[in-house]
Amino acid sequence: MPNPFIHESFEAPTFFESEYFHFRVLEDSVAELDFEAVMSSQKRLQGIFGPESDWPKIDMTLEENIKSLKIHKREFELREAFAYSVFPNSKDKCLGSVYIDPSQSRNYDCEVYLWVRDDSIRLDETLYQTVSNWLQQDWPFAKVAFPGRCISWKDWANALKVI
């Protein structure tokens, strides 16, 4: 049975370059850089996936992070979800991540979450605009949700209740 999230003819990019960023598939090969970025911003990132989310836990280990990144890579390979590490074009530091997931609401094609590490927070709006434009230009989605960013968590919860 074909995956309804994304058409089988669409090839999800494995990387993306923009003026400010380099995206590549979120996988365990970047685990240490990703872990450092996550844990350097741990307190602010809690709730990035919703008010009930406790990711990242204060005591998260590198091994737990590696396991999570392997899951993201597998989801990418199976075309179930698409997660990317965000680097500056110099590719020397993990700045954050972008997650493109199937929408839990029938009103949207996908839901997108993104974050930037604390010491690069000035790039948050630039990353959001970059991702928004990239999805509009290169991905087959007509309606993209950014829960917690363009849609309040309360409105998102209500969108999920619509049958």
C-alpha positions in Angstrom: 0.0 0.0 0.0 1.5 3.4 -1.0 2.3 5.8 1.7 -0.3 8.6 1.6 2.1 11.1 3.2 4.2 11.7 0.0 3.7 10.6 -3.6 6.0 7.7 -4.6 7.3 9.7 -7.5 8.7 12.5 -5.3 12.3 12.1 -4.3 13.0 13.8 -1.0 16.2 15.7 -1.1 19.0 14.3 1.0 20.5 17.8 1.4 19.7 21.4 0.8 21.9 24.5 0.5 20.7 28.1 1.0 22.4 31.4 1.6 22.8 30.7 5.3 22.3 26.9 5.8 23.3 23.4 4.8 20.7 20.7 5.6 21.4 17.0 5.5 19.6 13.9 6.6 19.4 13.7 10.4 21.3 10.5 11.1 23.7 9.0 13.6 26.8 10.2 11.7 26.2 13.6 13.2 25.2 12.3 16.6 27.9 14.1 18.6 27.4 17.5 17.0 23.6 17.1 17.2 23.8 16.0 20.9 26.0 19.0 21.8 23.5 21.4 20.0 20.5 19.8 21.7 22.0 19.7 25.2 23.3 23.3 24.9 19.7 24.4 24.4 17.9 21.7 26.4 15.8 23.9 28.6 14.4 26.1 25.8 13.8 23.1 23.5 11.5 21.3 25.9 8.0 21.6 24.4 9.2 22.2 20.9 7.0 19.3 19.8 4.1 20.4 22.0 3.3 21.3 25.6 3.2 17.6 26.6 6.6 16.8 25.1 9.5 16.3 27.5 12.2 16.1 24.8 15.0 16.6 25.3 15.2 15.3 28.9 17.8 16.9 31.1 19.6 13.5 31.5 19.4 12.4 27.9 22.6 10.5 26.9 24.6 10.4 23.7 23.6 6.8 23.3 19.9 7.7 23.5 20.5 10.4 20.9 22.2 8.0 18.6 19.3 5.6 18.9 16.9 8.5 18.1 18.9 9.6 15.1 18.9 6.0 13.7 15.1 6.1 13.9 15.0 9.4 12.0 17.2 8.0 9.3 15.1 4.8 9.0 11.9 7.0 8.8 13.6 8.9 6.0 14.5 5.8 4.1 10.9 4.5 4.5 9.5 7.9 3.4 7.5 8.1 6.6 9.0 11.4 7.8 11.9 13.6 6.8 14.3 15.0 9.4 17.4 17.2 8.6 20.4 18.5 10.6 20.9 22.2 10.1 24.5 23.4 9.7 26.0 26.7 8.6 27.5 26.5 5.1 30.9 26.0 6.8 29.4 22.6 8.0 31.4 22.9 11.2 28.7 23.1 13.9 25.2 21.7 14.2 22.8 24.7 14.4 19.6 22.7 14.9 17.1 20.5 13.1 14.1 20.4 10.8 11.4 17.7 11.0 8.8 17.2 8.2 6.2 14.8 9.5 2.8 13.6 8.2 0.1 15.8 9.5 -2.1 14.5 12.3 -4.8 16.9 11.0 -6.7 16.3 7.8 -6.5 20.1 7.3 -2.8 20.0 6.5 -0.4 17.9 4.3 2.4 17.9 6.8 3.5 19.4 10.1 6.9 20.9 10.5 9.0 21.5 13.6 12.3 23.3 13.6 14.8 24.6 16.2 18.0 26.5 16.4 20.5 26.2 19.3 20.6 29.0 21.9 23.8 30.6 20.8 22.4 30.9 17.2 18.9 32.0 18.1 19.3 35.1 16.0 19.0 32.7 13.0 15.6 31.3 14.1 13.4 33.5 11.9 15.8 33.1 9.0 15.6 29.3 9.4 11.9 29.4 9.5 11.7 31.5 6.3 14.2 29.3 4.6 12.3 26.1 5.4 8.9 27.7 4.5 10.2 28.8 1.1 12.0 25.4 0.5 8.8 23.5 1.2 6.8 25.8 -1.0 9.2 25.6 -3.9 10.6 22.1 -3.8 8.1 19.9 -1.9 4.6 18.7 -3.0 2.7 20.2 -0.1 -0.1 22.6 -0.5 -0.8 23.2 3.2 1.9 23.1 5.8 1.4 23.4 9.5 4.0 24.8 11.9 2.5 23.9 15.2 3.6 26.1 18.1 4.9 28.7 15.6 2.2 29.8 13.2 -0.5 27.8 14.9 -0.9 28.1 18.6 -0.8 24.8 20.5 -4.4 25.4 21.5 -5.5 25.9 17.9 -3.4 22.9 16.8 -5.1 20.7 19.5 -8.5 21.8 18.1 -7.4 21.1 14.5 -6.6 17.5 15.6 -10.1 17.1 16.9 -11.7 17.8 13.5 -13.1 14.6 12.0 
